[in-house]
Amino acid sequence: MTESADQDPVEFVISPELDLHTFRPSDLGELIPDYIGLCLEKELTRVRIIHGKGIGTLRETVHALLKKNPRVERYQLADQTEGGWGATIAWLK
């Protein structure tokens, strides 16, 4: 029996909301910039990134990546109606 190394790419619907609960901080270095690029292609300029409250590792990683991305105009923690400190809102250029 032979195994195929080829796998079909997984397609995701790009929306203004990204839930990171299934991702590790080490996944975010490529995921966040790629997501920002795809959002801009779809003319989405305000996005909500859900990182959860937990111990803050995902939040810190998300904020560090947003801070250094030139396509991010600004970001802030969400208000209580959008997840409070469990989510971040980012405005894209």
Sequence and secondary structure as in RCSB ss.txt:
>XXXX:A:sequence
MTESADQDPVEFVISPELDLHTFRPSDLGELIPDYIGLCLEKELTRVRIIHGKGIGTLRETVHALLKKNPRVERY
QLADQTEGGWGATIAWLK
>XXXX:A:secstr
               SEEE TT  GGGHHHHHHHHHHHHHHTT  EEEEE  SSSSHHHHHHHHHHHH TTEEEE
EE  GGGTGGGEEEEEE 
